[in-house]
């Protein structure tokens, strides 16, 4: 456990950094990042960012003006030709430098996340680390950007293809992973030779700003990465801007479907990861202690504010008798500010989110579910009395028609359903509209194989609660949890940020010129 005291502002957490204003008239405000410079916004509209554990003001975020957003896109567009023509070796070296700087500053980034988002410091470090893995993978992007060749498809005719960048790309990120999701997006995009405009969540801007500053320190040229701020207006601007070729989005359903529809209508590629209702299936032959530990962490970790949280548990047969022991484990979790020693759960992001979670818990009770562990009146230390805290909550006897099951709660609430067989569990999960992730806990290889083959969910864990793939694979949520042209990171991520150009060439043997002199020096590739 890291030891850390809450700072009064994120600028104190990380020292006197460039992205928070030092101007007396703009105190506690966050800047834009355009063409390699941190820029004071000229907006008249600001959004407050408050520490969700204490309600202290951390910073104010500008709602970028149209002129500022246009300047960011122009900077990215102007920077693209030179960055595209930078050798893939040099791009990889810069990404490698960036990887090292993120690793060096991991504790500082985690502290910023904890202050603005609320998650515990160890969980915030995990947020950074999972993003860092994608950066590490991006260093080796050249191996994923190789084209194909067929020689002599006809006499003296060869066909070959190149994998090339698209141009200006954009990312719109959520509040729940302030480091990981931006790092899913712009490092891979720029490693492929694109330039980027990032719009971080207006609720948690500072981690993204620090990451962009580190990218500049790593050697990313001016204009290659730019940052704008705001809400719906900024989203629509990105969807409409003709220079933007591709949009990455992670967030809620309504926004994701809007971005996909508007972006694709404007001829852009869009990848959109959206809501989830992830199920754990518990078979009676599973290892009980390991399963209960896994459920506790996956259901209540990060206060349930993960798109891969296990928010629904399907107990098969006699495994339902384990639920009281699960509740006993959850009762022991410490709810406190994310930097407090021993904290297991921090606050949820806002008072509105807390109220919605309370309403969904009550809706389950009203519809006939039993609340065997109620976190709505959780007791926290006095210093956190104003925080947005919800304790671990377990609803049992939940039915598929209930609102608490049909909606994504996005809080530390586990809904428990009972079925008699694994087949019934598979049918229930496949009937749910979402397909982000699922897990099965069993000691039977036959059951596990049946489950992984028949379940209609994009990511499956076997005796593993949160099956987020490492970056050499891709994040493959499906059905109602994803719409778009290609999944995040891995091979499909590179394909999303690139296009294929195919060349058919005809060079005749009698075109060979004679008398060409030879160089005896060792060729140096990738120097420029």
Secondary structure as GFF3:
##gff-version 3
##sequence-region A 1 528
A	DSSP	alpha_helix	10	13	.	.	.	ID=ss1
A	DSSP	three_ten_helix	24	26	.	.	.	ID=ss2
A	DSSP	beta_strand	29	30	.	.	.	ID=ss3
A	DSSP	beta_strand	32	34	.	.	.	ID=ss4
A	DSSP	beta_strand	37	39	.	.	.	ID=ss5
A	DSSP	beta_strand	46	50	.	.	.	ID=ss6
A	DSSP	beta_strand	57	62	.	.	.	ID=ss7
A	DSSP	alpha_helix	66	85	.	.	.	ID=ss8
A	DSSP	alpha_helix	88	104	.	.	.	ID=ss9
A	DSSP	alpha_helix	106	117	.	.	.	ID=ss10
A	DSSP	alpha_helix	121	139	.	.	.	ID=ss11
A	DSSP	three_ten_helix	141	144	.	.	.	ID=ss12
A	DSSP	beta_strand	149	154	.	.	.	ID=ss13
A	DSSP	beta_strand	157	165	.	.	.	ID=ss14
A	DSSP	beta_strand	168	172	.	.	.	ID=ss15
A	DSSP	alpha_helix	180	191	.	.	.	ID=ss16
A	DSSP	beta_strand	195	199	.	.	.	ID=ss17
A	DSSP	alpha_helix	206	218	.	.	.	ID=ss18
A	DSSP	beta_strand	225	228	.	.	.	ID=ss19
A	DSSP	alpha_helix	232	240	.	.	.	ID=ss20
A	DSSP	beta_strand	244	250	.	.	.	ID=ss21
A	DSSP	alpha_helix	253	265	.	.	.	ID=ss22
A	DSSP	beta_strand	269	273	.	.	.	ID=ss23
A	DSSP	beta_strand	278	282	.	.	.	ID=ss24
A	DSSP	alpha_helix	288	300	.	.	.	ID=ss25
A	DSSP	three_ten_helix	301	304	.	.	.	ID=ss26
A	DSSP	beta_strand	310	316	.	.	.	ID=ss27
A	DSSP	three_ten_helix	317	322	.	.	.	ID=ss28
A	DSSP	alpha_helix	323	331	.	.	.	ID=ss29
A	DSSP	alpha_helix	351	366	.	.	.	ID=ss30
A	DSSP	beta_strand	370	373	.	.	.	ID=ss31
A	DSSP	three_ten_helix	382	384	.	.	.	ID=ss32
A	DSSP	beta_strand	393	396	.	.	.	ID=ss33
A	DSSP	alpha_helix	403	406	.	.	.	ID=ss34
A	DSSP	beta_strand	413	419	.	.	.	ID=ss35
A	DSSP	alpha_helix	422	431	.	.	.	ID=ss36
A	DSSP	beta_strand	434	435	.	.	.	ID=ss37
A	DSSP	beta_strand	438	441	.	.	.	ID=ss38
A	DSSP	alpha_helix	445	454	.	.	.	ID=ss39
A	DSSP	beta_strand	460	462	.	.	.	ID=ss40
A	DSSP	beta_strand	478	479	.	.	.	ID=ss41
A	DSSP	beta_strand	482	484	.	.	.	ID=ss42
A	DSSP	alpha_helix	490	496	.	.	.	ID=ss43
A	DSSP	beta_strand	498	506	.	.	.	ID=ss44
A	DSSP	three_ten_helix	509	511	.	.	.	ID=ss45
###
